[in-house]
Amino acid sequence: MTYDRLVCANCAAPVSEGRCPVCRAHRQRQESFFTGVNPMALVALLAVLIAAVALLAHQTV
């Protein structure tokens, strides 16, 4: 579930609208964490890390 579908318990409005201070704070926290994160970049980074671990494991044997 994305944060734009969340409903604020404080004002009962969608968090994405940012009607109250609680909504705005939560929305800003979510945006600052997920801004600029490309899912394909994360997959590529994970693949590189797995390959590095496999290479190191192979070299030590």
Secondary structure, 3 states (H helix, E strand, C coil): CCHHHCECCCCCCEHHHCCCHHHHHHHHHHHHHHCCCCHHHHHHHHHHHHHHHHHHHHHHC
